[in-house]
Amino acid sequence: MNDSRRQAMMARMCFFIMMEFWNTWIRFPKLDYGNLIVG
């Protein structure tokens, strides 16, 4: 039971990390492209 609970926690952490990573990654390239086009 401990192993399954640990796996669930790890999966949840990975999911949240991926979501934050994608949010920042999708936001930043647009700003970079805008700066490159403007500059």
N, C-alpha and C positions, 0 to 999 in steps of 0.2 A: 504493500500500500504506500509506503514511503517513496519507493521508486516512481510509482505512477504519479504521485502528487508532485514530486520534484520535476518529472518530465513536463507536467502541465504548467508548472511555474516557469520552466525554461522556455517552453513554447510561447507562453504569454509575453515573457520578456523579449524574446526574439521578435514577436509580432509588433510590439510597441516600438522597438528600436527600428525595425524596418519602416514602420509608418512615419516615425520622426525623420528618418534618413530620407525617405521619398519626399516628404513635405519640404524639407530644406533643399533637397537636390532639385526639386521642380521649381522652387521659388528663385534660387540663386542664379541659375543659368540665364533666366530671362533678364535679370538685372545686369549680368555680365554682358549679354548680347546688346542690351540697350546702351550700356556705357561704350562698348566697342563701336556701335553704329554712330553714336553721338560724337565720341571722341575720335 
